[in-house]
Amino acid sequence: MKKGTIEVICGHGRGKTALAIGKGLEAVAEQQTVIMIQFLKGCERGEEKKIMESLEPGFKIFRFEKADAFFEELTEEEKAEERSNILNGFHFAKKVVATGECDLLILDEVLGLVNQNIISIEEFENLLKARDDGMSLLLTGMEFPRRLAPYVNEFFTIQAYEPSCSG
């Protein structure tokens, strides 16, 4: 049996999700099954949803949020409602880990759930502890809680950048 890993892609730059999707596509090319759960991104847009659906059945992508805006842009009342949707996504992630439903589970922007006080660091740690050794996890987000470092096999840091054009 192949031993799974836990990888983290973090930083304030752009490209974390794109890198995670690329790693997911590599896994699909190797005949592995991939589930990606996206957090803190708002609901899917029509065109984006069509593209993501074209990757199925080997690569399934889920979002549980209903709001059209990013979480931090919501009013406190909207945040309370959206928090419930996001927790449904996190509980789904725990179910996927418990059942070993895929070879690679990508939790996109999941690191922000701790920063936004949606889940506790202990809940996150319990998810990592529950993982079967055969399943790989890929976690993305801006800030990585150092307490989780003992569980991680590999880190990728995305740096902020300013695009430039040269003549």
N, C-alpha and C positions, 0 to 999 in steps of 0.2 A: 504494500500500500504506500502511495506517495505521501510524504509528510507535508502537511500544509504549513503556511507561514502567516505571519501578521506583518503587513507593510503599512506605512503611513506616508501620505503625501500632504505636506503642510506648508504654510507660508501665506504671505499677504499678496503674492503675485497672482496673475491669471494663469490658467492652464491646468489646475489640479483635476478638474472634472475631465478634461480632454485626455490627460495622461491616464486617468483611471479607466476611461472608456477604451483607450488603446490597449491597456493591459487586459481588459476584459475580452477584447477582440482576439488578442493573442491566445487567451485561454480557450476560446471557442474554436480557433483554428487547430488547437491541440485536442479537440473532441471533449472538452470540459464544459460543464454547465455553469452559467453565470447568472447571478441575481444581483441587481443594483437597486438599492433603495436610496432615494435622494431626499435630503432634508433641507429646510431653510431656503428653499428656492422658489416658493410659490407654486401655483398650479402649472401644469404643462400647457404650452401654447399648441395650437392646432398642427402647424407644420412640424414642430419639434416632436410631437407625439407620433406622427406618421413615420418619421425617420426611425424613432426608437422602436416602434412596433415592427418595422421591417427586419430587425435583428432577431426576432423570436423565431423558433422556440429556444435556441441555445443561449440567448442573452435576453433576460427579462428585466425590465426597468419599471420601478414602482415609485409613485409619489402619493402621499396621503394628504397633502395640504390642499386646501380649497381656495384660499385667497389668491388674488391676482398680483399681489405685491410681496416683496421680501418681508420676512418676519419683523425685522427691526423697523420697518416703515409703517407697521400697523398701529392702530390705537390700542390702548390697554384692553379695551373690551374685545377687540378683534384678536389680540394676542391670546387672551384667555380661551377663546373658541378654537383658535388655530393650535394652541398648545395640546388640546385634546386630540386633534388630528395627527399631530406629530408624534404623540405618545403611541397612537395606534400603529404608526410606522415602526417605532422602536420595538413595540411588542411583537410585531410581525418579524422583525430582525431576530429577536430572541427565539421565536418559533423556528425560523429557518436554521439557526445555529443548533437548536435542540434536536431537530429532525435530520440534520445533515442533508438538507434538500438540494444543495448544489455543491460544486467543487470550489467555486470562488464567490464569496459574498462581498460586494462592494458597498460600503456605507458612505455615501457621498455627503460631505459637509456634516457628518455626525459629530465631529469634535466640537462644533458650535453648540450642540445641545447642552453641554456642561456650562459653557460660557453664558448661555442665555437662561440658565437655571431651569431648564426643562427636565433634565435628569441629573441625578447626583453622580459624582465621580465613582461612588460605590456601585451604583447600578451599571455604569459603563464597565467597571472592572469585573463585575459578575458576568456580563455578557462575554468578555474575553476569556474568563475562566471556564465558561461552559462549552467553549469551542472544542470540537473533536479534532484530534491531531491530523486527520486527513483533509480537513477543510481549510482553505486559505481565506483570510480576511484582508481587505484593503480599505483603509480608513482615510478620509480626507477632511480637511478643515484648515482654518487659519492658525489656530493656537493649539499646540499639543500639550496636554497635562503630563508633566514629567513623572508623575506617580505611575503612569501606565507604561513607562519605558521598559520595565523588566519583561513585558509580554511581547515586545516588538522585535522582529528580526531585521527589518530594514527601514530606513528613513529616506525620504526624498524631500528636499526643501525647494520650494518655488519662490524665487525672489521677485519683488516688485520691480517693474521695469517701465521705462518711458519709451514708447515707440518713436523712432526717428526716421526721417526721410533724408536721403542725401541725393544731390543733384547730379 
